[in-house]
Amino acid sequence: QVQLVESGGGLVQPGGSLRLSCVASGFTFSSYRMNWYRQAPGKEREVVASIPRAGGSANYADSVKGRFTISRDNVKNTVYLQMNSLKPEDTAVYYCKVPQFDYWGQGTQVTVSS
């Protein structure tokens, strides 16, 4: 069965960096686009980054463009989200997901605060 396990979240000061990881199993990882989403308290879940199945050209939400970088390793079945210049408004639970699958992992909490 599909499984996605996110990790790497934590508490960081404004301007800091974090690298999130998502390890996938139960499907052919290299055959699917992967997305990162986030959900802040009281807000709807939103997509922040998307990467094609072979890597390469990614897409980003305007709010994170130039600060976040999505990447993937199809040998390790892992997708990453490098987050730099973090802001308090980046505080949220972050999830990875296959767009076509109706499955959400447990997410990883990112808190940006001084």
C-alpha positions in Angstrom: 0.0 0.0 0.0 1.0 3.6 -0.6 3.0 5.1 2.3 4.6 8.6 2.5 6.6 9.5 5.6 7.6 13.1 6.0 10.4 14.3 8.3 12.7 17.2 8.9 10.4 19.7 10.4 11.1 21.7 13.6 11.4 25.1 15.2 13.5 27.6 13.4 14.1 31.3 13.7 13.1 33.7 10.9 15.7 33.7 8.2 16.7 30.2 9.0 16.6 27.0 6.8 15.1 23.5 7.0 15.2 20.5 4.7 12.2 18.3 4.6 12.3 14.7 3.4 9.5 12.4 2.3 10.2 8.7 1.8 7.7 6.9 -0.4 6.9 3.2 -0.7 4.2 1.0 -2.1 4.2 2.4 -5.6 6.6 3.1 -8.5 7.9 6.4 -7.2 9.7 7.3 -10.4 6.5 7.2 -12.4 4.7 10.0 -10.6 4.9 13.7 -10.2 5.3 14.7 -6.5 3.9 17.7 -4.7 4.6 19.4 -1.4 1.6 20.9 0.4 1.2 22.9 3.6 -1.6 23.7 5.9 -1.4 26.6 8.4 -3.7 26.9 11.4 -7.1 28.0 10.3 -6.2 27.9 6.6 -6.9 25.6 3.7 -4.2 23.2 2.5 -2.2 24.6 -0.4 0.4 23.3 -2.8 3.8 24.9 -2.4 5.9 23.0 -4.9 5.7 20.3 -7.6 8.3 18.3 -9.4 7.9 16.0 -12.5 8.6 12.3 -12.3 12.1 12.6 -13.8 13.0 15.8 -11.8 13.9 18.9 -13.7 11.5 21.8 -14.2 9.6 22.4 -10.9 6.7 24.7 -10.1 6.3 26.9 -7.0 3.7 28.9 -5.3 4.4 32.6 -5.6 4.7 32.8 -1.8 7.8 30.5 -1.7 9.3 31.2 -5.1 13.1 31.9 -4.8 13.2 30.6 -1.2 12.1 26.9 -1.5 13.6 24.2 -3.8 12.0 20.9 -4.5 14.1 17.9 -5.6 13.9 14.2 -5.8 16.0 11.1 -5.7 14.3 8.3 -7.7 16.8 5.7 -6.4 16.0 6.5 -2.8 12.3 7.0 -3.5 12.6 10.4 -1.7 11.4 13.9 -2.4 12.9 16.9 -0.6 12.0 20.4 0.1 14.8 22.8 0.9 13.4 25.9 2.6 15.6 29.0 3.0 14.9 32.5 4.3 12.0 31.1 6.4 9.3 33.5 7.5 6.7 33.2 10.3 4.0 32.9 7.7 5.7 29.6 6.5 4.6 28.0 9.8 2.4 25.0 8.9 2.2 21.3 8.7 4.0 20.2 5.5 2.9 17.1 3.5 4.1 15.4 0.4 1.6 13.7 -1.9 1.2 12.1 -5.3 -1.4 14.2 -7.0 -3.3 11.2 -8.4 -3.5 9.4 -5.1 -6.1 10.1 -2.4 -3.6 9.5 0.4 -2.0 11.9 2.9 0.9 11.1 5.2 1.1 12.4 8.7 3.0 15.5 7.7 5.8 17.3 9.5 5.4 20.5 11.6 7.4 23.6 10.7 7.4 26.5 13.1 9.1 29.7 12.3 9.4 31.9 15.3 11.9 33.9 17.3 
